[in-house]
Amino acid sequence: MQLSTEAVLELLQSVAADVITPRFRSLSDSQIDEKLPGDLVTVADREAEELITRALLDAYPDAVVLGEEAYAAQPDLLPRFRAADHAFTVDPVDGTKNFVHGSPDFAVMVAEVLEGETVRGWIWQPEHETAWVAELGGGVRRNGEPVHREPAGERPQGATSIWSRRGRQPDGLPVLNGSWICCGVDYPKLLEGEADYLLYGHTNPWDHLPGTLMVREAGGAAAHRDGTPYTARSTSAGLVVAADEETLKRALTGSADLWPT
């Protein structure tokens, strides 16, 4: 049984309604853990990932499913994912820190990968009741409506989640603002025009594959800090995402001194 794009979205919405939304602003201390200092995980993350993973494997038993929480327990999942002909990423609660602290800026995200290329992506923002869906060659839609991102122009506005040299700013570009601490919100904000480029130090597939597909389908671009394309099989560090190719070039040049050496 294969799942249509609409069926996967309905899966994410159903799981969110069942195990994520009921915990929003209702978590007890015993339902929150740390994988690493400051890296939070909740009972909602774990239960949502288990449900989504099970449904995907029921439909695609030969696929590799790379869930954020499964990877924390089984690091060998990442090389298996990169080598797989068919795979999915699952980020059950992207923006867990926001979720824990009562901010509505969190999302459920899934991406589908065939032979190393992201072919479908989903971002469901439960508290904003907003669904972003992209298909390779088919564009990106917000709540069913097609989205196209206009070029940034001469004064692109940036947001950053870069994990090094936070006090420094890119050369020749406007001052960076803080990100929304959630890739499932950052990417839609870029698509909506509230940011024109994004900088990230990490390149976790579950964080970035849905959003980079959406940005590209809307006319934008994404690359590692050395300019090589970001893909599902990437291993390089650093990621720059932009509303258009020209802004990507400017952001790559302007941020060259911001990355760790």
N, C-alpha and C positions, 0 to 999 in steps of 0.2 A: 504494500500500500504506500503510495507516494502522497505527500502532503502538498496541497496547493499553497501558494503564498498567503492567501486569505486564511487557510486552515492553521498555518503556523502562527499568524497574528492572533487568531482566536485562542490558540493554545496559550500564548503568553498572557493574554488578557484574562483567561480563566484561572491560570496559576496565580497571577497577581491578585485577583479577587479572592482566591481561596486562602493563600498563605502569606501574602505580603501586606496588602492593605489592612487586614485585621490587626497586624502588629504595628502599624504606623502610629507613632506617638503613644504606644502601649507596651513597649518592650520593658521587661524586667531586667535587672542586672544579670541574672542567671542566664538570660537569653542572648547575651553579648559576650564575645570572646575576642582575643587578639591573636592573629596568626604570627605577627611580629609586632614589636612596639609601635603603636599608632595605626596598625593595619587591622581594622575591625572586621569581624564577621558575626552574623547573627543567625538565629534559628531560621529566620525567613530566607536568608541566602541559601542555606543548606537544603531546606525543604524544597524551595523553588527549583534549585538546580537538579535535584533528584527527580522531580516530576517532569521537568522539561527534557532532561536526558533520557528518561525512560520512554517518553513518547516519541522522541526522535529515533531511538534505537528500535522501537517497535516497528516504525515505518521504514527505517533504513538499517537493517541489522548488520550490514557490512561496513557502515560508516564509522569513523573515529569521531567521538564527541569530546571536545576539549572544553571542560568547564573550569571556571576559575577556581572553585573550591576543590574539585577533583585534582587539578594540577598541584595545588598546595600539598596534597597528600601523596600524589604520584607524579613527580617531576618528569618521569619518562614518557608521559602523555604528550609533551610538547614535540619531541622528535618524531613520535609516531604520527602526530597530527600533520607535521610538515611533509612527511613522506607519503601520506595517504592520498589515494585517488579521489576519495570522497570523504568530506569531513564537515563538522559543524563546530562553531564556538558558542559557548553559553556564558553570559554574564548575568547571573540571576537577579542581583541588585547592584547595578552600577551606581556608585555614589553612596556606598554603605555609610560613610561618615555623615553625609547629609541625612540619610534615613534615620540613623541613630539619634541625631540631634534635632529631629523634627522638621527639617527642611523638606519641601516637596520636590526638590531638584534631584530626583533619582530616576532610574529607568531599568527596564528589563531588555536585554539585547541578545540577539542571535544572528549569526552569519553562516551561510552555506558556502562551501569551497569545493570546486571540482578541479582536480589536477593543478592545484596551487593557485587557482584564480577564484576570487570571491564573486559568486554569481547571484546571491540574494542576501539581503540584510534587513533586519527588523529592529526598531527601537520603539518600545512602548513606555510612555511616561504616565503611570497610573494616576498620580495626583493632578496632572495637567490634562488628563484624558486626551492625550495626543499620540497618534500613531504615525511613525515614519517608516516607510517601506520602499526598498529599492530592488530592482532587478537589472542585471547586467544587460545593457542595450535597451532597457525599457524605461529608463528614467527613475525619478524618485517622487514619491507622493506623500503629502501630509494630510492625514485624515481623508485619503482618497483623491485629493486634488494635486495635480502635477506642480512641481516646484522647479524653477530655474533660477540660479543665482547670478545676479548681474556682476560684471567686473567691479573690482574695488575702487579703481580710479587712482588718483594721485596721493591720497592720504589714507592708506589702509589702517584700520584699527585692529590691534592684536590682543589676544588673550593667551595666557601661558600656564602650563602645568609643569614647566621644566623644573627638574629637581636639583639643579646646581646653579650657583651664582645668581641667586634670586634677586639680589639688589642691582644687578647690571641690566642695561637696556640695549636694544639692538641699534646698530649704527645706521643713521639716515632714515629711520622710521619713527612714527609716533610712539609715545611711551606705551609699554605693555600694561594691560590691566590683568588682574587676577582672573583665573578661569572660574567656572561654576563648580569645580571640584567633582565633575562627573562628565565623562566623555559622552554619555547618552543625553546630556544637555548641551555640552560645548559644541558638538557637531551641528545639532539643530539651530543653535544660536548663530553659527556661521552661515548656515543656509538661509536664515531669516534676516541676515544683514547686521546683527549686533556685534559681530566680529568679522574681520576679513582674513585673518590668518591665526593659526594656533601653533604653539611650540610645545613639544613633549619630550621629556628625557626618556621615558619608557616606551616600548613598542609592543606591549602585550596584545596578541591577536584578538582576545575576547574584548579588549577595550576599543580597538581601532578598526577592525575589519568592517563592521556594519557602517560606521560613519564615513570611512574613506571611500567606500563604494558609493554612498549617497552623495558625497561632495563631488566625486568624479562624474556621476550621472547628472548632476546639476550644473556641470561646466567647470568645476574646480579641479584641483590637483593636489597630490600628496607625494612627498619624497623624504628619504632619509637626509640627514644633515650634509652628506656628501653628494646629494643630488640624485642618487639612484632611486628608482621607484620603490615605494613601499608595497609589499605583497604579503600573501599568507605564508610564504616561505622565507620571508626576510629574517636575517639574524643580526643586522646592523643596529646600532643604537641611534637614538635621536630621530625625531619626526617633525616635519614641517607640513602643515596642511593649509591650503589657501583657496580663496574664492576663484582664482583664475591663474593661468600659467605665468603671467607677468608678475603678479603679486608673489607667487611662489619664488620666482627668481630673486626678487627684491628681498624677501624674507630670508632666503638661504644666505644671501650675501650679508645682509644686515645682522644676522644672528651668528655669524661664523665664529666670533670671539666669545660667545656665551656658553659654548659646550665645554664639558670637562676635558682635560687633556690627559 
